[in-house]
């Protein structure tokens, strides 16, 4: 594509060099640059793309885009390379990516789901209902990206970067996708990764304390305002009427037409007669002016909210009660209240709970139906919100019958230091607990001490199949680990 066309919509840029060149790709990672690429230098938390301009040129970049606020005095740029200087290279990258990939998000209906919890489950539910209606659906999210049943690859983060996102949209448009359901993280909104995407529907699941750190959000206000951005980009919104931030969200998003769902407060889609068992939830809702009983094979009150969000969206898109009931009864989401099947018939659950609220929610849910003990194994991630560590320790100590504090993605921090901060919270309770730094040994200890009346909740990793240690991701799938331990136990 001609460089001038790629820059359409980018305001107040300055350029030097040939603007009629043909650009073959857009890259913000110098290692991915090929002959004919436009390299966009973006300053991130760990790396400043401006320091890799020379490498990008060596790899064949025909043009480079530079942020006006960056120091590039000592960087050698050949006269043969076109230089574009912009006011904000992160915003310019998003706009350029949309242009390069033909603004593909206009070619299908885009449904964005944001909130602290429930994004993954809600998107899976929406996708499943729409597919049952005979629609071709794409999914972009925390676990993987899909076109129908075809996996496009595992995700490195909840919402892809600008270039990857628009490239994925382009691929989906080529394959005649009709609907795209995507998780929209606060980070992607704050740092303009989804800028230029044409959202038709936005969903607000809930708002809890999370992602407050030097590399994420400075405070809760920044976190909320970031999520709020989605509803300035939507025509229609669906929001949880029971969440304390919903009234403010609706008030501050005047261009978005909202409908609400909930259990406790007056709303457009109200769940009644909620019943929670050890493996399901069921409730009544009114669909097409008729009361319908919905059964979902994911236990917990949170499952009702996720279901209501999905039902709200899909009813607005023409789903009928029979389709919704059939899909919801058979829905499964990897790493979300996922039971590990095993020959010993031991109740072992893998769940992504990694905040105080989500950990408390899942433990309370299993506590209500477990005849024996609730044994919780969890840790906290390194280089992330430190304030939640003692809160999670306190939640598990208060609710679980036994807690094993262990390691979970320590990154550049020492696991022992993270565990010590978690332990501060556990000590405030009367809960029994043990510290086992090695996660595999911690899981082994939990499985050895349980019986069929107990349940072990392995919290935090969920769908993840790795441990982040230092700067590396090490293969680590809890499903495999559990089955290997049980195999040894049988011997």
C-alpha positions as CSV (number, residue, x, y, z in Angstrom):
1,X,0.0,0.0,0.0
2,X,1.2,3.5,-0.8
3,X,2.7,5.2,2.3
4,X,0.5,8.3,1.9
5,X,-2.7,6.2,2.2
6,X,-1.4,4.4,5.3
7,X,-1.0,7.8,7.0
8,X,-4.6,9.0,6.3
9,X,-6.2,10.3,9.5
10,X,-2.9,10.9,11.3
11,X,-2.8,14.5,12.3
12,X,0.0,17.0,12.2
13,X,2.8,14.7,11.0
14,X,5.9,15.8,9.3
15,X,7.8,13.8,6.8
16,X,11.1,13.7,5.0
17,X,11.7,11.5,1.9
18,X,9.7,9.8,-0.7
19,X,6.0,9.5,0.3
20,X,5.0,7.6,-2.8
21,X,6.8,4.4,-1.8
22,X,4.9,1.1,-1.5
23,X,4.9,-0.3,2.0
24,X,4.6,-4.1,2.2
25,X,4.1,-4.5,6.0
26,X,3.8,-2.4,9.2
27,X,5.9,-3.5,12.2
28,X,6.5,-2.2,15.7
29,X,9.1,-4.9,16.4
30,X,12.4,-4.4,14.6
31,X,13.0,-8.2,14.5
32,X,9.9,-8.7,12.4
33,X,10.9,-6.0,9.8
34,X,11.4,-7.2,6.3
35,X,12.5,-5.4,3.1
36,X,9.7,-2.9,2.3
37,X,8.4,-2.5,5.9
38,X,7.2,0.6,7.7
39,X,8.8,0.5,11.2
40,X,6.9,2.4,13.9
41,X,9.0,3.2,16.9
42,X,6.9,3.1,20.1
43,X,8.2,3.6,23.7
44,X,7.0,0.9,26.0
45,X,7.7,0.0,29.6
46,X,10.6,-2.4,29.0
47,X,11.8,-1.3,25.6
48,X,12.0,1.9,23.6
49,X,11.4,1.2,19.9
50,X,13.5,4.2,18.9
51,X,16.6,2.4,20.0
52,X,16.0,-0.2,17.4
53,X,15.5,2.0,14.4
54,X,18.9,1.2,13.0
55,X,18.3,-2.5,13.3
56,X,14.9,-2.0,11.5
57,X,16.7,-0.2,8.7
58,X,19.3,-3.0,8.5
59,X,16.5,-5.5,8.2
60,X,15.0,-3.6,5.2
61,X,12.7,-0.9,6.5
62,X,11.8,1.6,3.7
63,X,10.2,4.1,6.1
64,X,10.3,4.7,9.9
65,X,7.8,6.5,12.1
66,X,9.2,8.4,15.1
67,X,7.5,10.0,18.1
68,X,8.3,13.7,18.3
69,X,9.1,13.5,22.0
70,X,11.8,10.9,21.6
71,X,15.5,11.6,21.4
72,X,16.9,10.3,18.0
73,X,19.8,12.7,17.6
74,X,22.4,9.9,17.6
75,X,20.5,7.5,15.3
76,X,21.8,7.1,11.8
77,X,19.1,7.1,9.2
78,X,19.9,6.9,5.5
79,X,18.5,9.5,3.1
80,X,16.9,6.6,1.2
81,X,14.7,5.9,4.2
82,X,11.5,8.0,4.5
83,X,11.0,9.4,8.0
84,X,7.7,10.4,9.5
85,X,7.5,12.3,12.7
86,X,4.2,12.1,14.6
87,X,2.8,13.6,17.9
88,X,2.1,10.2,19.4
89,X,3.6,7.1,17.7
90,X,1.3,4.7,19.7
91,X,-1.8,6.4,18.4
92,X,-0.3,6.7,14.9
93,X,0.5,3.0,14.9
94,X,-3.1,2.1,15.5
95,X,-4.5,4.4,12.8
96,X,-1.8,3.2,10.3
97,X,-2.6,-0.5,11.1
98,X,-6.3,0.1,10.5
99,X,-5.6,1.8,7.1
100,X,-3.1,-0.8,6.0
101,X,-5.5,-3.7,6.8
102,X,-8.5,-1.9,5.1
103,X,-10.4,-1.0,8.3
104,X,-11.6,-4.6,8.3
105,X,-13.6,-4.2,11.6
106,X,-16.3,-2.4,9.5
107,X,-17.0,-5.6,7.6
108,X,-18.6,-7.5,10.5
109,X,-20.3,-6.9,13.8
110,X,-17.8,-6.4,16.6
111,X,-18.8,-7.1,20.2
112,X,-16.3,-5.9,22.9
113,X,-16.5,-7.3,26.4
114,X,-14.7,-5.4,29.2
115,X,-14.6,-5.7,33.0
116,X,-12.4,-7.0,35.8
117,X,-13.9,-10.5,35.7
118,X,-16.0,-12.6,33.4
119,X,-14.6,-11.4,30.0
120,X,-13.4,-14.8,28.8
121,X,-16.5,-16.8,29.9
122,X,-18.9,-14.2,28.5
123,X,-17.1,-14.1,25.1
124,X,-17.1,-17.9,24.9
125,X,-20.9,-17.9,25.7
126,X,-21.7,-15.3,23.1
127,X,-19.6,-17.1,20.4
128,X,-21.3,-20.4,21.2
129,X,-24.9,-19.0,21.0
130,X,-24.2,-17.1,17.7
131,X,-22.7,-20.2,16.2
132,X,-25.7,-22.3,17.2
133,X,-27.7,-19.6,15.3
134,X,-25.7,-20.6,12.2
135,X,-23.4,-17.5,12.2
136,X,-19.7,-17.5,11.4
137,X,-17.9,-16.1,14.5
138,X,-14.4,-15.0,15.3
139,X,-13.1,-14.8,18.9
140,X,-10.2,-12.7,20.2
141,X,-9.2,-13.1,23.8
142,X,-7.1,-14.3,26.7
143,X,-6.9,-18.0,25.9
144,X,-6.7,-18.1,22.1
145,X,-8.0,-16.5,18.9
146,X,-10.5,-18.4,16.7
147,X,-12.4,-18.4,13.5
148,X,-15.2,-20.9,14.2
149,X,-13.4,-24.0,15.5
150,X,-10.1,-23.1,13.9
151,X,-7.6,-21.8,16.4
152,X,-5.4,-19.0,15.1
153,X,-2.9,-19.5,18.0
154,X,-2.6,-18.9,21.7
155,X,-2.7,-15.4,23.0
156,X,0.1,-13.6,24.7
157,X,-2.2,-11.0,26.2
158,X,-6.0,-10.4,26.6
159,X,-6.2,-7.9,23.6
160,X,-3.5,-8.0,20.9
161,X,-1.3,-5.1,19.9
162,X,-2.6,-2.7,17.2
163,X,-0.9,-4.4,14.2
164,X,-1.7,-8.0,15.3
165,X,-5.3,-7.0,16.0
166,X,-5.9,-5.4,12.7
167,X,-4.2,-8.2,10.9
168,X,-6.5,-10.7,12.7
169,X,-9.5,-8.6,11.7
170,X,-8.3,-8.7,8.0
171,X,-7.9,-12.5,8.1
172,X,-11.4,-12.8,9.6
173,X,-12.9,-10.5,7.0
174,X,-11.3,-12.6,4.2
175,X,-12.9,-15.7,5.7
176,X,-16.3,-14.0,5.7
177,X,-16.8,-13.9,9.5
178,X,-20.1,-12.2,10.4
179,X,-19.5,-11.5,14.1
180,X,-16.3,-11.0,16.1
181,X,-16.5,-11.3,19.9
182,X,-13.4,-9.9,21.7
183,X,-12.1,-9.3,25.2
184,X,-11.1,-5.7,25.6
185,X,-8.7,-5.1,28.3
186,X,-8.2,-1.8,30.2
187,X,-4.6,-1.8,29.0
188,X,-5.6,-2.0,25.4
189,X,-8.0,0.9,25.9
190,X,-5.6,3.0,27.9
191,X,-2.7,2.6,25.4
192,X,-4.9,2.9,22.2
193,X,-4.4,-0.6,20.9
194,X,-8.0,-0.8,19.8
195,X,-8.2,2.7,18.5
196,X,-9.8,2.8,15.0
197,X,-11.8,-0.4,15.7
198,X,-15.5,-0.1,14.9
199,X,-17.3,-1.6,17.9
200,X,-21.1,-2.2,17.5
201,X,-21.8,-3.6,21.0
202,X,-19.9,-3.1,24.3
203,X,-20.4,-5.2,27.5
204,X,-19.5,-4.1,31.0
205,X,-19.3,-7.2,33.3
206,X,-18.1,-5.7,36.6
207,X,-15.4,-3.6,38.3
208,X,-13.0,-4.6,41.1
209,X,-9.6,-3.7,42.3
210,X,-7.0,-5.1,39.9
211,X,-4.1,-4.1,37.6
212,X,-2.9,-1.3,39.8
213,X,0.9,-1.1,39.4
214,X,3.7,0.9,37.8
215,X,3.2,-1.0,34.5
216,X,-0.6,-1.0,34.5
217,X,-2.8,1.6,36.1
218,X,-1.7,4.2,38.6
219,X,-5.0,4.1,40.5
220,X,-8.6,2.8,40.4
221,X,-9.8,6.0,38.7
222,X,-7.4,5.5,35.8
223,X,-8.4,1.8,35.6
224,X,-12.1,2.8,35.4
225,X,-11.6,5.7,33.0
226,X,-9.7,3.3,30.7
227,X,-12.6,0.8,30.6
228,X,-15.0,3.6,30.1
229,X,-13.4,4.4,26.8
230,X,-15.0,1.3,25.1
231,X,-18.4,2.8,25.5
232,X,-17.4,6.0,23.7
233,X,-16.7,3.7,20.8
234,X,-20.0,1.7,20.9
235,X,-23.5,2.3,19.6
236,X,-25.1,-0.1,22.1
237,X,-24.0,-1.2,25.6
238,X,-25.0,-3.9,28.1
239,X,-24.0,-3.4,31.7
240,X,-24.3,-5.3,35.0
241,X,-27.0,-3.4,37.0
242,X,-25.6,-4.9,40.3
243,X,-22.2,-3.3,39.9
244,X,-21.5,-0.1,41.8
245,X,-19.9,1.6,38.8
246,X,-22.6,1.0,36.2
247,X,-24.7,4.1,37.0
248,X,-21.6,6.3,36.5
249,X,-20.6,4.4,33.3
250,X,-24.1,5.1,31.8
251,X,-24.1,8.7,32.9
252,X,-20.6,9.4,31.4
253,X,-21.3,7.5,28.1
254,X,-24.1,9.6,26.6
255,X,-23.5,8.4,23.0
256,X,-24.1,4.8,24.0
257,X,-27.6,3.3,24.4
258,X,-27.5,1.0,27.4
259,X,-29.5,-2.0,28.6
260,X,-28.9,-3.7,31.9
261,X,-28.9,-7.1,33.4
262,X,-28.7,-8.4,37.0
263,X,-30.0,-10.4,40.0
264,X,-30.6,-7.9,42.8
265,X,-31.5,-4.5,41.2
266,X,-34.1,-3.4,38.7
267,X,-32.9,-4.0,35.2
268,X,-33.9,-5.0,31.6
269,X,-32.9,-8.7,32.0
270,X,-33.5,-9.9,35.6
271,X,-32.5,-13.4,36.9
272,X,-35.0,-14.9,39.3
273,X,-35.2,-18.1,41.4
274,X,-31.4,-18.6,41.2
275,X,-30.3,-22.1,42.3
276,X,-26.6,-23.0,42.7
277,X,-25.5,-26.7,43.0
278,X,-22.1,-28.4,43.1
279,X,-21.9,-28.4,39.3
280,X,-24.5,-26.0,37.9
281,X,-26.5,-22.9,38.3
282,X,-30.0,-22.4,37.0
283,X,-32.3,-19.4,37.0
284,X,-35.4,-17.9,35.3
285,X,-35.2,-15.0,32.8
286,X,-37.8,-13.5,30.5
287,X,-37.0,-14.0,26.9
288,X,-39.6,-12.8,24.3
289,X,-42.1,-12.1,27.1
290,X,-41.9,-15.7,28.3
291,X,-40.2,-16.9,31.5
292,X,-37.5,-19.4,30.6
293,X,-35.4,-21.5,33.0
294,X,-31.7,-21.5,32.0
295,X,-29.3,-24.1,33.3
296,X,-25.5,-23.6,33.1
297,X,-22.8,-26.2,33.9
298,X,-20.5,-23.7,35.5
299,X,-21.3,-23.3,39.2
300,X,-21.2,-20.0,41.1
301,X,-23.2,-16.7,41.3
302,X,-20.7,-15.1,38.9
303,X,-21.8,-17.7,36.3
304,X,-25.3,-16.2,36.4
305,X,-23.9,-12.7,35.7
306,X,-21.8,-14.0,32.8
307,X,-24.8,-15.9,31.4
308,X,-27.0,-12.8,31.6
309,X,-24.5,-10.7,29.8
310,X,-24.3,-13.2,27.0
311,X,-28.1,-13.7,26.8
312,X,-28.6,-9.9,26.7
313,X,-26.3,-9.5,23.7
314,X,-27.6,-12.6,21.8
315,X,-31.3,-11.8,22.3
316,X,-30.6,-8.3,20.8
317,X,-29.1,-10.2,17.8
318,X,-32.1,-12.4,17.3
319,X,-31.3,-15.5,19.4
320,X,-34.3,-17.4,20.7
321,X,-34.9,-19.2,24.0
322,X,-34.4,-22.8,22.6
323,X,-31.0,-22.0,21.2
324,X,-29.9,-20.2,24.3
325,X,-31.0,-23.0,26.7
326,X,-29.3,-25.7,24.7
327,X,-26.0,-23.8,24.4
328,X,-25.8,-22.8,28.0
329,X,-26.4,-26.2,29.4
330,X,-23.4,-27.6,27.5
331,X,-21.0,-24.6,27.6
332,X,-17.3,-25.2,28.7
333,X,-14.6,-22.6,29.1
334,X,-10.9,-23.7,29.6
335,X,-9.6,-22.7,33.0
336,X,-12.9,-21.3,34.3
337,X,-14.2,-23.6,37.1
338,X,-12.7,-26.4,35.0
339,X,-12.9,-29.9,36.6
340,X,-9.9,-32.2,35.9
341,X,-11.3,-35.6,35.0
342,X,-9.4,-38.5,36.7
343,X,-9.7,-42.2,37.4
344,X,-9.7,-41.7,41.1
345,X,-12.8,-39.5,40.9
346,X,-11.2,-36.7,43.0
347,X,-12.8,-33.3,42.7
348,X,-10.0,-31.1,41.3
349,X,-10.8,-27.7,39.9
350,X,-8.6,-25.4,37.9
351,X,-9.7,-21.7,37.9
352,X,-8.1,-18.5,36.7
353,X,-9.0,-16.6,40.0
354,X,-6.1,-14.2,40.5
355,X,-7.7,-11.3,42.4
356,X,-9.0,-11.2,46.0
357,X,-12.6,-10.9,44.7
358,X,-12.4,-13.7,42.1
359,X,-10.6,-16.0,44.6
360,X,-13.2,-15.3,47.3
361,X,-16.0,-15.8,44.8
362,X,-14.8,-19.2,43.6
363,X,-14.0,-20.5,47.1
364,X,-17.4,-19.3,48.4
365,X,-19.0,-21.1,45.5
366,X,-17.4,-24.4,46.1
367,X,-17.8,-24.1,49.9
368,X,-21.6,-24.1,49.5
369,X,-21.7,-27.5,47.9
370,X,-18.6,-29.4,49.1
371,X,-19.3,-32.0,51.8
372,X,-15.7,-32.2,52.9
373,X,-12.8,-29.7,53.0
374,X,-12.0,-27.0,50.5
375,X,-8.2,-27.1,49.9
376,X,-6.9,-24.1,48.0
377,X,-3.5,-23.9,46.2
378,X,-2.5,-20.4,44.9
379,X,0.1,-17.8,44.5
380,X,0.4,-14.3,43.1
381,X,2.2,-12.9,40.0
382,X,5.4,-11.0,40.3
383,X,5.8,-7.4,39.0
384,X,2.1,-6.8,39.4
385,X,-0.3,-5.3,42.0
386,X,1.4,-6.0,45.4
387,X,-1.6,-4.7,47.4
388,X,-3.7,-7.7,46.5
389,X,-1.3,-10.3,47.9
390,X,-2.2,-10.1,51.6
391,X,-5.9,-9.7,50.6
392,X,-5.8,-12.9,48.6
393,X,-4.0,-14.7,51.5
394,X,-6.7,-13.4,53.9
395,X,-9.5,-14.5,51.6
396,X,-8.2,-18.1,51.3
397,X,-7.4,-18.3,55.0
398,X,-10.9,-17.2,55.9
399,X,-12.8,-19.4,53.5
400,X,-10.8,-22.5,52.6
401,X,-10.3,-25.2,55.1
402,X,-6.7,-25.5,54.2
403,X,-4.5,-23.2,52.1
404,X,-1.2,-24.0,50.4
405,X,0.6,-20.8,49.3
406,X,2.9,-21.3,46.4
407,X,4.4,-19.8,43.2
408,X,2.5,-18.3,40.3
409,X,4.4,-16.4,37.6
410,X,7.0,-14.8,39.8
411,X,8.6,-13.0,36.8
412,X,11.6,-10.9,38.1
413,X,10.6,-11.1,41.8
414,X,11.7,-13.8,44.2
415,X,8.9,-16.3,44.9
416,X,9.7,-16.3,48.6
417,X,9.2,-12.5,48.8
418,X,5.8,-12.7,47.1
419,X,4.7,-15.6,49.3
420,X,5.8,-13.7,52.4
421,X,3.4,-10.9,51.5
422,X,0.5,-13.3,50.8
423,X,1.3,-14.9,54.2
424,X,0.7,-11.6,56.0
425,X,-2.9,-11.8,55.1
426,X,-3.3,-15.5,55.9
427,X,-1.9,-15.0,59.4
428,X,-4.8,-12.6,60.1
429,X,-7.2,-15.5,59.9
430,X,-7.6,-18.7,61.8
431,X,-7.2,-20.7,58.6
432,X,-4.8,-23.6,58.5
433,X,-2.1,-23.2,55.8
434,X,1.3,-24.3,54.6
435,X,4.0,-22.7,52.4
436,X,5.4,-24.8,49.6
437,X,7.4,-22.7,47.1
438,X,7.5,-25.3,44.3
439,X,4.1,-25.3,42.7
440,X,4.2,-28.9,41.6
441,X,5.1,-30.0,45.1
442,X,2.3,-27.8,46.4
443,X,-0.2,-29.5,44.1
444,X,1.2,-32.9,45.1
445,X,0.7,-32.1,48.8
446,X,-2.9,-31.0,48.2
447,X,-3.8,-34.1,46.2
448,X,-2.2,-36.4,48.8
449,X,-4.2,-34.9,51.6
450,X,-7.6,-34.9,49.9
451,X,-10.4,-37.5,49.6
452,X,-13.5,-37.8,47.4
453,X,-15.5,-35.6,49.8
454,X,-13.0,-32.8,49.6
455,X,-12.2,-30.4,46.6
456,X,-8.9,-29.0,45.6
457,X,-9.0,-25.6,43.9
458,X,-5.9,-24.8,41.9
459,X,-6.3,-21.0,41.5
460,X,-4.5,-18.5,39.4
461,X,-3.3,-20.2,36.3
462,X,-6.5,-21.3,34.7
463,X,-6.0,-21.6,30.9
464,X,-2.3,-20.7,31.1
465,X,0.2,-23.4,30.2
466,X,3.3,-21.8,31.4
467,X,5.2,-20.3,34.4
468,X,6.8,-16.9,33.9
469,X,10.2,-17.1,35.7
470,X,12.5,-14.1,35.1
471,X,11.9,-13.0,31.5
472,X,11.1,-16.5,30.2
473,X,7.9,-18.6,29.9
474,X,8.5,-22.2,31.0
475,X,6.0,-24.9,29.9
476,X,3.7,-25.6,32.7
477,X,0.2,-27.1,32.2
478,X,-1.6,-27.9,35.5
479,X,-3.8,-30.5,33.8
480,X,-0.7,-32.5,32.8
481,X,0.9,-31.9,36.2
482,X,-2.2,-33.2,38.0
483,X,-2.5,-36.3,35.9
484,X,1.2,-37.2,36.3
485,X,0.9,-36.8,40.1
486,X,-2.3,-39.0,40.2
487,X,-0.6,-41.6,38.1
488,X,2.2,-41.8,40.6
489,X,-0.3,-41.9,43.5
490,X,-2.1,-44.9,41.9
491,X,1.2,-46.8,41.8
